[in-house]
Amino acid sequence: MGIFNQYNGSSFIQLLKSDYPELVSDYPKIVIDSKSLGLIPEGTTITALKFADGVIIGGDRRATAGGHLIVNESVVKVFKTDDYSAIAIAGTFGPSVKMAKLLQTELEHYEKIEGFPLTLEGKATKLSYMVELNFPAAMQGLPVMPLFVGYDIYEKTGKIFEYDITGGTFTKPRQEPYSTSGSGGDRAASTFEHFFKEDMSLKESVELMKKALTFASKKDTATGGKGYIIKSVTAKGVEDIE
Amino acid sequence: MDIANFISPKQLLKIKSDIAEEAIIRANPIIAANYQDGIMVIAENPTTTLFKITELYDRIVFAGTGVYNDYEKLRRSGVQYADVKGFTYSRSDVKAKSIAGEYSRILGDIFSTQHTPMEVEILVLELSENNENNAMYYIPYTGSIIEERKIAVIGDIYKEPDSDVKKKNIIREHLNTLENIGNLDMTQTFRLLKDALSTVKTNNSILTPENIELVVLDRKINKDRKFRRVSIEEMKGMLT
């Protein structure tokens, strides 16, 4: 434990930066040229949608590189981050998955150190900080643009958080309870625009999400793969739908 | 001038041990035992948020007695160690043995090199697939590490208010007389352990669910994390 690390707070990320800097990615110091960018997997469509009991979040399963080469068709882009929240990642595959894993550890670490978990707002803020940390790398061609969803156990409602590339975050207000991201995000959003209804059942919302993802895959070569991954986040916790 | 130069090493160790033991005598004991579905840990604790039995990782629990500040520091370090290890490798790579080994190293260093030891006794417990393979490590302030089976007790040192005679291992000896402890169900084990704690009540308070801290590592929990804090209502239910 090197026992008694220098850092004694409740953040796992700060602990790594302070006592285990070798475990933190050093992207800003790497200079990437456009030719090497072609080797890095990216591209996707991810979506989040509110329904009667909470939120569902889902994404496609394809990873592409160099604009047109399919690298993988069974990638998982949606992760459970704790009992009442989940994240979907878009952008460069490597740093995105690392960010999701780091968020999982961060949330668990905080809960164990403090004795109680963060509020949903707190979790969303932490993710915002992590996206911001990645900003220099994003500017060099390694963006990470997640969608974060959770079930707020105090307000008894699902919530969607959208992030821009600098880490700026805003909660989706009640009138626009869906969000999309990734190269196919715009096309998926237009499907939601047409067919979204308030307080849909789980079945209806999953059908709508699949419709949106399929439409996105028709026009975006970076979206596709073997089916979709969809999870629901409700008062019952995070459940796998697909 | 360091006073240590004027005292024999043996005497120095005795002085440090006395300091630590005084603190442990003032604190309450903690009992851990196997039960049908895993491991149960019980302590007398009148507070509602300052816990003595806490989660380190999926199947690993920490229990500390003695000076709160000291075991709280060790607890936080343990959580940091476990999470860094789990993050760097995988969740299954975090084992109680390595954490206990680290605690042993630190406590030993502090005991031999610092003027005062950490006034604590700690337990690191790990749930395994079956009870025979559960790991229980007892690490006192000296840094020695003892592997226990079935039952582990810390803070098992007492002193009558007006005497200098220290009595040790009262709870441990009581538990050793109970034949089938280790495979009983949750209710039976809870009752037995509560009674064991009651054998050494030194002040006049009675043990009730309101001042008991009860934790289980429950194999039946359908998540990676098997730690569960038992509520007062549930304890009351088990006592009726």
Contacts between the chains, C-beta under 8 A, distances in Angstrom:
chain1	res1	chain2	res2	distance
A	1	B	77	4.7
A	1	B	78	7.2
A	1	B	80	6.6
A	1	B	81	4.2
A	1	B	102	5.0
A	1	B	106	7.2
A	3	B	77	5.5
A	3	B	102	6.4
A	3	B	105	7.4
A	3	B	106	4.1
A	4	B	73	6.9
A	4	B	77	5.8
A	4	B	106	7.5
A	5	B	77	6.9
A	5	B	80	5.7
A	7	B	80	8.0
A	8	B	76	6.6
A	12	B	83	5.9
A	12	B	87	7.5
A	15	B	80	5.8
A	15	B	83	7.9
A	15	B	84	7.2
A	16	B	84	7.3
A	20	B	84	6.1
A	23	B	84	7.4
A	23	B	87	7.5
A	23	B	88	6.2
A	101	B	87	7.3
A	102	B	87	7.6
A	105	B	83	5.8
A	105	B	86	7.2
A	105	B	87	4.9
A	108	B	83	7.1
A	109	B	79	6.8
A	109	B	80	7.8
A	109	B	83	4.8
A	112	B	54	7.4
A	112	B	55	5.5
A	112	B	56	7.5
A	112	B	79	4.8
A	112	B	83	7.6
A	113	B	76	6.0
A	113	B	79	5.6
A	115	B	49	6.8
A	115	B	51	6.7
A	115	B	54	7.6
